[in-house]
Amino acid sequence: MCLTFARGLLIEARYRQPLSLSDIAAEVHRTPAYLTHLVKQQTGRTVLEWILERRIREARHLLRRSDDSVERIALSVGFQDASYFARQFKRRNRLGPQAWRQASQLNAEPPDPEI
């Protein structure tokens, strides 16, 4: 099995849980430094960027489809801190989570940048 594919499956299966570069490296039997180099070379992203992007993608889905609080959504997608989640969300979506939710409810197509 391709290392990138294995890593992707692991992130997909566990993104809601605390997950670190060391955890993933141990799962695929590589050192964190080697895994970082390999993933960056193959995808242009770091492992941690991939995890964050996956969590943000799921948060956008939940913001669009549920009435759960931003804090509850942040925790449910694997963020331990709602403030950190809000900063990361805004960095990737140009709007904070609450503003993004409101925009998505007003528009047929909510702001959905490529991540």
Buried (B, 14 or more C-beta within 10 A) or exposed (E): EEBBEBBBEBBEEBBBEEBEBEBBBEBBEBEBEEBBEBBEEEBEBBBBBBBBBBBBBBBBEBBEEEEEEBBEBBBBBBBEEBEEBBEBBBEBBEBBBEBBBBBBEEEEEBEEEEB
